Amino acid sequence: MMPHNKLVRDKIPEIIEATGEVPIYKVLNNDEYLDALNQKLKEEVAEYLEDNSIEELCDILEVTYAIIAAKGYTHEELARIRDSKNSKNGAFNKRIFLKKVISSAEVIPT
């Protein structure tokens, strides 16, 4: 038996059973669930950084949505806060890579 000890998608136990194997699992309480979601997010981000696939981006998004729900937020709240941050600071569309900031005291008048 190979230990996994990680959060898995809802249908994974059924998929395992369909292969003739027996999944051993438990349903997490709220605190355990949030901890497991945070670990899953780290896992999915690492997988995305390794292969840059759209599938891994979808996994990151799915975990993000689960965290939002587990914390009692809604998709609408997420969208509203995202829009607000984009209005205030912009998004990442212009591909701006900030190299450094020179203070006004360092600027030599011309």
N, CA, C and O atoms as a GROMACS GRO file, in nm:
protein
  440
    1MET      N    1   0.084  -0.117   0.000
    1MET     CA    2   0.000   0.000   0.000
    1MET      C    3   0.089   0.124   0.000
    1MET      O    4   0.179   0.138   0.083
    2MET      N    5   0.062   0.214  -0.094
    2MET     CA    6   0.140   0.337  -0.106
    2MET      C    7   0.067   0.451  -0.036
    2MET      O    8  -0.047   0.482  -0.072
    3PRO      N    9   0.130   0.515   0.066
    3PRO     CA   10   0.062   0.626   0.133
    3PRO      C   11   0.062   0.751   0.046
    3PRO      O   12   0.161   0.781  -0.022
    4HIS      N   13  -0.047   0.823   0.047
    4HIS     CA   14  -0.057   0.947  -0.030
    4HIS      C   15  -0.064   1.068   0.064
    4HIS      O   16   0.007   1.167   0.043
    5ASN      N   17  -0.149   1.060   0.166
    5ASN     CA   18  -0.162   1.167   0.264
    5ASN      C   19  -0.174   1.305   0.202
    5ASN      O   20  -0.098   1.396   0.235
    6LYS      N   21  -0.270   1.321   0.113
    6LYS     CA   22  -0.294   1.450   0.051
    6LYS      C   23  -0.441   1.463   0.012
    6LYS      O   24  -0.512   1.364  -0.003
    7LEU      N   25  -0.483   1.586  -0.002
    7LEU     CA   26  -0.618   1.615  -0.047
    7LEU      C   27  -0.632   1.575  -0.193
    7LEU      O   28  -0.544   1.604  -0.275
    8VAL      N   29  -0.743   1.509  -0.225
    8VAL     CA   30  -0.768   1.467  -0.363
    8VAL      C   31  -0.906   1.514  -0.405
    8VAL      O   32  -0.991   1.547  -0.322
    9ARG      N   33  -0.928   1.516  -0.535
    9ARG     CA   34  -1.059   1.555  -0.589
    9ARG      C   35  -1.166   1.455  -0.544
    9ARG      O   36  -1.136   1.339  -0.513
   10ASP      N   37  -1.291   1.502  -0.542
   10ASP     CA   38  -1.403   1.428  -0.485
   10ASP      C   39  -1.426   1.288  -0.544
   10ASP      O   40  -1.468   1.198  -0.472
   11LYS      N   41  -1.400   1.270  -0.671
   11LYS     CA   42  -1.430   1.142  -0.735
   11LYS      C   43  -1.314   1.042  -0.731
   11LYS      O   44  -1.328   0.930  -0.780
   12ILE      N   45  -1.203   1.081  -0.674
   12ILE     CA   46  -1.086   0.992  -0.672
   12ILE      C   47  -1.114   0.860  -0.600
   12ILE      O   48  -1.073   0.756  -0.651
   13PRO      N   49  -1.182   0.857  -0.484
   13PRO     CA   50  -1.212   0.727  -0.423
   13PRO      C   51  -1.292   0.635  -0.516
   13PRO      O   52  -1.265   0.515  -0.522
   14GLU      N   53  -1.389   0.690  -0.589
   14GLU     CA   54  -1.468   0.610  -0.683
   14GLU      C   55  -1.380   0.557  -0.797
   14GLU      O   56  -1.393   0.442  -0.838
   15ILE      N   57  -1.292   0.641  -0.845
   15ILE     CA   58  -1.203   0.600  -0.954
   15ILE      C   59  -1.111   0.489  -0.908
   15ILE      O   60  -1.086   0.394  -0.983
   16ILE      N   61  -1.061   0.499  -0.786
   16ILE     CA   62  -0.975   0.393  -0.730
   16ILE      C   63  -1.054   0.263  -0.715
   16ILE      O   64  -1.005   0.156  -0.750
   17GLU      N   65  -1.176   0.274  -0.662
   17GLU     CA   66  -1.259   0.155  -0.645
   17GLU      C   67  -1.289   0.087  -0.777
   17GLU      O   68  -1.298  -0.036  -0.784
   18ALA      N   69  -1.306   0.165  -0.882
   18ALA     CA   70  -1.335   0.110  -1.015
   18ALA      C   71  -1.219   0.025  -1.067
   18ALA      O   72  -1.238  -0.059  -1.155
   19THR      N   73  -1.099   0.046  -1.013
   19THR     CA   74  -0.984  -0.034  -1.055
   19THR      C   75  -0.970  -0.161  -0.972
   19THR      O   76  -0.880  -0.242  -0.996
   20GLY      N   77  -1.060  -0.178  -0.874
   20GLY     CA   78  -1.054  -0.296  -0.789
   20GLY      C   79  -0.973  -0.273  -0.663
   20GLY      O   80  -0.959  -0.365  -0.582
   21GLU      N   81  -0.920  -0.154  -0.645
   21GLU     CA   82  -0.844  -0.125  -0.524
   21GLU      C   83  -0.936  -0.060  -0.420
   21GLU      O   84  -1.049  -0.021  -0.451
   22VAL      N   85  -0.886  -0.051  -0.298
   22VAL     CA   86  -0.966   0.004  -0.188
   22VAL      C   87  -0.899   0.131  -0.137
   22VAL      O   88  -0.787   0.126  -0.084
   23PRO      N   89  -0.966   0.245  -0.152
   23PRO     CA   90  -0.909   0.369  -0.099
   23PRO      C   91  -0.935   0.381   0.051
   23PRO      O   92  -1.046   0.356   0.097
   24ILE      N   93  -0.834   0.419   0.125
   24ILE     CA   94  -0.849   0.445   0.267
   24ILE      C   95  -0.839   0.596   0.284
   24ILE      O   96  -0.735   0.656   0.253
   25TYR      N   97  -0.946   0.659   0.333
   25TYR     CA   98  -0.947   0.804   0.343
   25TYR      C   99  -1.032   0.848   0.461
   25TYR      O  100  -1.102   0.768   0.523
   26LYS      N  101  -1.025   0.977   0.491
   26LYS     CA  102  -1.112   1.036   0.593
   26LYS      C  103  -1.162   1.169   0.540
   26LYS      O  104  -1.102   1.228   0.450
   27VAL      N  105  -1.272   1.216   0.596
   27VAL     CA  106  -1.325   1.348   0.564
   27VAL      C  107  -1.268   1.444   0.667
   27VAL      O  108  -1.278   1.421   0.788
   28LEU      N  109  -1.208   1.552   0.620
   28LEU     CA  110  -1.138   1.646   0.707
   28LEU      C  111  -1.234   1.743   0.774
   28LEU      O  112  -1.339   1.777   0.719
   29ASN      N  113  -1.197   1.788   0.894
   29ASN     CA  114  -1.272   1.896   0.957
   29ASN      C  115  -1.228   2.029   0.893
   29ASN      O  116  -1.137   2.029   0.810
   30ASN      N  117  -1.290   2.138   0.930
   30ASN     CA  118  -1.262   2.267   0.864
   30ASN      C  119  -1.116   2.309   0.871
   30ASN      O  120  -1.058   2.349   0.770
   31ASP      N  121  -1.055   2.300   0.989
   31ASP     CA  122  -0.915   2.340   1.003
   31ASP      C  123  -0.822   2.250   0.922
   31ASP      O  124  -0.731   2.298   0.854
   32GLU      N  125  -0.846   2.120   0.930
   32GLU     CA  126  -0.766   2.025   0.852
   32GLU      C  127  -0.783   2.051   0.702
   32GLU      O  128  -0.686   2.044   0.625
   33TYR      N  129  -0.906   2.081   0.661
   33TYR     CA  130  -0.936   2.107   0.521
   33TYR      C  131  -0.861   2.229   0.469
   33TYR      O  132  -0.801   2.225   0.362
   34LEU      N  133  -0.864   2.338   0.545
   34LEU     CA  134  -0.791   2.458   0.503
   34LEU      C  135  -0.640   2.432   0.496
   34LEU      O  136  -0.574   2.478   0.402
   35ASP      N  137  -0.586   2.360   0.594
   35ASP     CA  138  -0.444   2.324   0.589
   35ASP      C  139  -0.413   2.240   0.466
   35ASP      O  140  -0.313   2.263   0.398
   36ALA      N  141  -0.499   2.143   0.438
   36ALA     CA  142  -0.478   2.055   0.322
   36ALA      C  143  -0.491   2.133   0.192
   36ALA      O  144  -0.416   2.108   0.097
   37LEU      N  145  -0.584   2.228   0.186
   37LEU     CA  146  -0.598   2.311   0.066
   37LEU      C  147  -0.474   2.396   0.044
   37LEU      O  148  -0.428   2.412  -0.070
   38ASN      N  149  -0.419   2.452   0.151
   38ASN     CA  150  -0.296   2.530   0.137
   38ASN      C  151  -0.180   2.445   0.087
   38ASN      O  152  -0.100   2.489   0.004
   39GLN      N  153  -0.170   2.323   0.138
   39GLN     CA  154  -0.067   2.232   0.090
   39GLN      C  155  -0.091   2.196  -0.057
   39GLN      O  156   0.003   2.189  -0.136
   40LYS      N  157  -0.216   2.173  -0.092
   40LYS     CA  158  -0.252   2.138  -0.230
   40LYS      C  159  -0.219   2.253  -0.324
   40LYS      O  160  -0.172   2.230  -0.435
   41LEU      N  161  -0.243   2.375  -0.280
   41LEU     CA  162  -0.210   2.492  -0.362
   41LEU      C  163  -0.060   2.497  -0.389
   41LEU      O  164  -0.018   2.522  -0.502
   42LYS      N  165   0.021   2.473  -0.287
   42LYS     CA  166   0.167   2.469  -0.306
   42LYS      C  167   0.206   2.359  -0.407
   42LYS      O  168   0.289   2.380  -0.495
   43GLU      N  169   0.143   2.243  -0.392
   43GLU     CA  170   0.169   2.130  -0.482
   43GLU      C  171   0.134   2.166  -0.627
   43GLU      O  172   0.213   2.142  -0.718
   44GLU      N  173   0.016   2.223  -0.646
   44GLU     CA  174  -0.028   2.256  -0.781
   44GLU      C  175   0.056   2.367  -0.844
   44GLU      O  176   0.085   2.362  -0.964
   45VAL      N  177   0.096   2.465  -0.765
   45VAL     CA  178   0.183   2.571  -0.817
   45VAL      C  179   0.318   2.512  -0.858
   45VAL      O  180   0.370   2.547  -0.964
   46ALA      N  181   0.374   2.424  -0.777
   46ALA     CA  182   0.501   2.360  -0.812
   46ALA      C  183   0.488   2.279  -0.940
   46ALA      O  184   0.578   2.282  -1.025
   47GLU      N  185   0.376   2.208  -0.956
   47GLU     CA  186   0.355   2.129  -1.078
   47GLU      C  187   0.342   2.221  -1.199
   47GLU      O  188   0.394   2.191  -1.306
   48TYR      N  189   0.271   2.333  -1.181
   48TYR     CA  190   0.260   2.428  -1.292
   48TYR      C  191   0.397   2.486  -1.329
   48TYR      O  192   0.429   2.496  -1.448
   49LEU      N  193   0.475   2.523  -1.232
   49LEU     CA  194   0.606   2.582  -1.259
   49LEU      C  195   0.698   2.482  -1.330
   49LEU      O  196   0.788   2.522  -1.404
   50GLU      N  197   0.674   2.354  -1.307
   50GLU     CA  198   0.755   2.252  -1.373
   50GLU      C  199   0.716   2.233  -1.519
   50GLU      O  200   0.803   2.218  -1.605
   51ASP      N  201   0.584   2.232  -1.549
   51ASP     CA  202   0.545   2.201  -1.688
   51ASP      C  203   0.465   2.309  -1.761
   51ASP      O  204   0.439   2.297  -1.880
   52ASN      N  205   0.426   2.414  -1.689
   52ASN     CA  206   0.355   2.527  -1.751
   52ASN      C  207   0.230   2.487  -1.830
   52ASN      O  208   0.199   2.550  -1.932
   53SER      N  209   0.160   2.385  -1.786
   53SER     CA  210   0.043   2.339  -1.862
   53SER      C  211  -0.085   2.409  -1.817
   53SER      O  212  -0.097   2.453  -1.702
   54ILE      N  213  -0.178   2.419  -1.909
   54ILE     CA  214  -0.308   2.478  -1.876
   54ILE      C  215  -0.384   2.388  -1.777
   54ILE      O  216  -0.464   2.438  -1.698
   55GLU      N  217  -0.360   2.259  -1.780
   55GLU     CA  218  -0.423   2.168  -1.685
   55GLU      C  219  -0.383   2.203  -1.542
   55GLU      O  220  -0.467   2.202  -1.452
   56GLU      N  221  -0.256   2.234  -1.521
   56GLU     CA  222  -0.211   2.271  -1.387
   56GLU      C  223  -0.267   2.406  -1.346
   56GLU      O  224  -0.298   2.427  -1.228
   57LEU      N  225  -0.282   2.498  -1.441
   57LEU     CA  226  -0.347   2.625  -1.410
   57LEU      C  227  -0.491   2.602  -1.365
   57LEU      O  228  -0.540   2.667  -1.273
   58CYS      N  229  -0.560   2.508  -1.431
   58CYS     CA  230  -0.697   2.473  -1.392
   58CYS      C  231  -0.700   2.415  -1.250
   58CYS      O  232  -0.791   2.444  -1.173
   59ASP      N  233  -0.600   2.333  -1.217
   59ASP     CA  234  -0.593   2.277  -1.082
   59ASP      C  235  -0.571   2.388  -0.979
   59ASP      O  236  -0.632   2.386  -0.872
   60ILE      N  237  -0.486   2.485  -1.011
   60ILE     CA  238  -0.463   2.599  -0.920
   60ILE      C  239  -0.594   2.674  -0.900
   60ILE      O  240  -0.629   2.711  -0.788
   61LEU      N  241  -0.666   2.697  -1.008
   61LEU     CA  242  -0.793   2.769  -1.001
   61LEU      C  243  -0.895   2.691  -0.917
   61LEU      O  244  -0.966   2.749  -0.836
   62GLU      N  245  -0.902   2.560  -0.937
   62GLU     CA  246  -0.996   2.477  -0.862
   62GLU      C  247  -0.965   2.482  -0.712
   62GLU      O  248  -1.057   2.493  -0.630
   63VAL      N  249  -0.838   2.474  -0.677
   63VAL     CA  250  -0.799   2.482  -0.536
   63VAL      C  251  -0.831   2.621  -0.480
   63VAL      O  252  -0.878   2.634  -0.367
   64THR      N  253  -0.806   2.723  -0.561
   64THR     CA  254  -0.838   2.860  -0.519
   64THR      C  255  -0.987   2.874  -0.490
   64THR      O  256  -1.025   2.930  -0.388
   65TYR      N  257  -1.071   2.823  -0.578
   65TYR     CA  258  -1.216   2.828  -0.556
   65TYR      C  259  -1.255   2.752  -0.429
   65TYR      O  260  -1.344   2.795  -0.356
   66ALA      N  261  -1.190   2.640  -0.404
   66ALA     CA  262  -1.220   2.562  -0.283
   66ALA      C  263  -1.180   2.641  -0.157
   66ALA      O  264  -1.252   2.638  -0.057
   67ILE      N  265  -1.067   2.709  -0.162
   67ILE     CA  266  -1.024   2.791  -0.048
   67ILE      C  267  -1.124   2.904  -0.024
   67ILE      O  268  -1.162   2.931   0.090
   68ILE      N  269  -1.167   2.968  -0.131
   68ILE     CA  270  -1.265   3.077  -0.121
   68ILE      C  271  -1.391   3.026  -0.051
   68ILE      O  272  -1.440   3.090   0.043
   69ALA      N  273  -1.443   2.913  -0.095
   69ALA     CA  274  -1.565   2.857  -0.036
   69ALA      C  275  -1.541   2.816   0.110
   69ALA      O  276  -1.626   2.840   0.196
   70ALA      N  277  -1.427   2.754   0.137
   70ALA     CA  278  -1.397   2.708   0.273
   70ALA      C  279  -1.386   2.825   0.371
   70ALA      O  280  -1.415   2.810   0.490
   71LYS      N  281  -1.345   2.940   0.321
   71LYS     CA  282  -1.333   3.058   0.406
   71LYS      C  283  -1.463   3.139   0.411
   71LYS      O  284  -1.470   3.242   0.476
   72GLY      N  285  -1.566   3.091   0.341
   72GLY     CA  286  -1.695   3.156   0.345
   72GLY      C  287  -1.712   3.272   0.249
   72GLY      O  288  -1.806   3.350   0.261
   73TYR      N  289  -1.621   3.285   0.154
   73TYR     CA  290  -1.631   3.390   0.054
   73TYR      C  291  -1.706   3.337  -0.068
   73TYR      O  292  -1.729   3.216  -0.080
   74THR      N  293  -1.744   3.427  -0.156
   74THR     CA  294  -1.813   3.387  -0.278
   74THR      C  295  -1.727   3.423  -0.399
   74THR      O  296  -1.633   3.502  -0.389
   75HIS      N  297  -1.762   3.365  -0.512
   75HIS     CA  298  -1.693   3.398  -0.638
   75HIS      C  299  -1.713   3.546  -0.670
   75HIS      O  300  -1.625   3.612  -0.726
   76GLU      N  301  -1.831   3.596  -0.635
   76GLU     CA  302  -1.861   3.738  -0.660
   76GLU      C  303  -1.770   3.829  -0.578
   76GLU      O  304  -1.723   3.931  -0.627
   77GLU      N  305  -1.746   3.791  -0.452
   77GLU     CA  306  -1.654   3.871  -0.369
   77GLU      C  307  -1.514   3.869  -0.428
   77GLU      O  308  -1.446   3.972  -0.433
   78LEU      N  309  -1.472   3.753  -0.473
   78LEU     CA  310  -1.340   3.741  -0.535
   78LEU      C  311  -1.330   3.832  -0.657
   78LEU      O  312  -1.232   3.904  -0.673
   79ALA      N  313  -1.432   3.828  -0.741
   79ALA     CA  314  -1.432   3.911  -0.862
   79ALA      C  315  -1.433   4.060  -0.827
   79ALA      O  316  -1.364   4.139  -0.890
   80ARG      N  317  -1.512   4.096  -0.726
   80ARG     CA  318  -1.520   4.236  -0.686
   80ARG      C  319  -1.386   4.286  -0.633
   80ARG      O  320  -1.341   4.395  -0.670
   81ILE      N  321  -1.322   4.208  -0.548
   81ILE     CA  322  -1.193   4.247  -0.492
   81ILE      C  323  -1.086   4.249  -0.601
   81ILE      O  324  -1.001   4.338  -0.603
   82ARG      N  325  -1.091   4.153  -0.691
   82ARG     CA  326  -0.997   4.151  -0.804
   82ARG      C  327  -1.013   4.277  -0.888
   82ARG      O  328  -0.915   4.343  -0.922
   83ASP      N  329  -1.138   4.311  -0.920
   83ASP     CA  330  -1.165   4.432  -0.999
   83ASP      C  331  -1.117   4.557  -0.926
   83ASP      O  332  -1.059   4.647  -0.988
   84SER      N  333  -1.140   4.562  -0.797
   84SER     CA  334  -1.097   4.677  -0.718
   84SER      C  335  -0.945   4.692  -0.720
   84SER      O  336  -0.893   4.801  -0.738
   85LYS      N  337  -0.875   4.580  -0.700
   85LYS     CA  338  -0.728   4.584  -0.703
   85LYS      C  339  -0.678   4.624  -0.841
   85LYS      O  340  -0.581   4.700  -0.854
   86ASN      N  341  -0.743   4.573  -0.945
   86ASN     CA  342  -0.703   4.608  -1.082
   86ASN      C  343  -0.728   4.755  -1.111
   86ASN      O  344  -0.649   4.820  -1.180
   87SER      N  345  -0.838   4.809  -1.058
   87SER     CA  346  -0.867   4.952  -1.078
   87SER      C  347  -0.764   5.038  -1.007
   87SER      O  348  -0.720   5.140  -1.061
   88LYS      N  349  -0.725   4.997  -0.887
   88LYS     CA  350  -0.631   5.075  -0.807
   88LYS      C  351  -0.487   5.063  -0.858
   88LYS      O  352  -0.418   5.163  -0.874
   89ASN      N  353  -0.442   4.940  -0.882
   89ASN     CA  354  -0.301   4.914  -0.915
   89ASN      C  355  -0.277   4.863  -1.056
   89ASN      O  356  -0.162   4.849  -1.098
   90GLY      N  357  -0.384   4.835  -1.129
   90GLY     CA  358  -0.369   4.775  -1.260
   90GLY      C  359  -0.359   4.624  -1.249
   90GLY      O  360  -0.355   4.568  -1.140
   91ALA      N  361  -0.356   4.559  -1.365
   91ALA     CA  362  -0.341   4.413  -1.370
   91ALA      C  363  -0.195   4.383  -1.407
   91ALA      O  364  -0.104   4.452  -1.361
   92PHE      N  365  -0.173   4.282  -1.487
   92PHE     CA  366  -0.039   4.248  -1.533
   92PHE      C  367  -0.034   4.246  -1.685
   92PHE      O  368   0.055   4.183  -1.744
   93ASN      N  369  -0.126   4.313  -1.748
   93ASN     CA  370  -0.139   4.308  -1.894
   93ASN      C  371  -0.026   4.378  -1.969
   93ASN      O  372   0.007   4.338  -2.081
   94LYS      N  373   0.033   4.481  -1.910
   94LYS     CA  374   0.135   4.558  -1.981
   94LYS      C  375   0.275   4.499  -1.969
   94LYS      O  376   0.370   4.552  -2.026
   95ARG      N  377   0.287   4.389  -1.896
   95ARG     CA  378   0.413   4.315  -1.884
   95ARG      C  379   0.527   4.399  -1.824
   95ARG      O  380   0.643   4.382  -1.861
   96ILE      N  381   0.494   4.488  -1.734
   96ILE     CA  382   0.592   4.576  -1.673
   96ILE      C  383   0.675   4.500  -1.571
   96ILE      O  384   0.620   4.438  -1.480
   97PHE      N  385   0.807   4.505  -1.587
   97PHE     CA  386   0.901   4.440  -1.495
   97PHE      C  387   0.983   4.550  -1.430
   97PHE      O  388   1.072   4.607  -1.492
   98LEU      N  389   0.953   4.581  -1.304
   98LEU     CA  390   1.019   4.690  -1.233
   98LEU      C  391   1.159   4.648  -1.193
   98LEU      O  392   1.177   4.552  -1.117
   99LYS      N  393   1.257   4.718  -1.242
   99LYS     CA  394   1.397   4.686  -1.213
   99LYS      C  395   1.445   4.750  -1.084
   99LYS      O  396   1.510   4.684  -1.004
  100LYS      N  397   1.414   4.878  -1.062
  100LYS     CA  398   1.448   4.945  -0.938
  100LYS      C  399   1.374   5.077  -0.932
  100LYS      O  400   1.313   5.119  -1.030
  101VAL      N  401   1.382   5.142  -0.817
  101VAL     CA  402   1.321   5.272  -0.797
  101VAL      C  403   1.429   5.366  -0.746
  101VAL      O  404   1.500   5.335  -0.650
  102ILE      N  405   1.441   5.479  -0.811
  102ILE     CA  406   1.539   5.580  -0.769
  102ILE      C  407   1.464   5.686  -0.691
  102ILE      O  408   1.366   5.742  -0.739
  103SER      N  409   1.511   5.714  -0.570
  103SER     CA  410   1.444   5.816  -0.489
  103SER      C  411   1.468   5.953  -0.549
  103SER      O  412   1.563   5.975  -0.624
  104SER      N  413   1.379   6.045  -0.516
  104SER     CA  414   1.392   6.181  -0.570
  104SER      C  415   1.522   6.247  -0.526
  104SER      O  416   1.572   6.336  -0.596
  105ALA      N  417   1.578   6.206  -0.413
  105ALA     CA  418   1.705   6.262  -0.365
  105ALA      C  419   1.822   6.217  -0.453
  105ALA      O  420   1.924   6.284  -0.459
  106GLU      N  421   1.807   6.103  -0.521
  106GLU     CA  422   1.912   6.052  -0.607
  106GLU      C  423   1.909   6.110  -0.748
  106GLU      O  424   2.008   6.100  -0.821
  107VAL      N  425   1.798   6.169  -0.786
  107VAL     CA  426   1.783   6.223  -0.921
  107VAL      C  427   1.864   6.351  -0.932
  107VAL      O  428   1.850   6.443  -0.852
  108ILE      N  429   1.950   6.355  -1.033
  108ILE     CA  430   2.032   6.472  -1.056
  108ILE      C  431   1.953   6.569  -1.144
  108ILE      O  432   1.911   6.533  -1.254
  109PRO      N  433   1.934   6.694  -1.095
  109PRO     CA  434   1.859   6.790  -1.176
  109PRO      C  435   1.935   6.823  -1.305
  109PRO      O  436   2.058   6.829  -1.306
  110THR      N  437   1.860   6.843  -1.411
  110THR     CA  438   1.925   6.877  -1.539
  110THR      C  439   1.912   7.023  -1.571
  110THR      O  440   1.961   7.068  -1.675
   0.00000   0.00000   0.00000
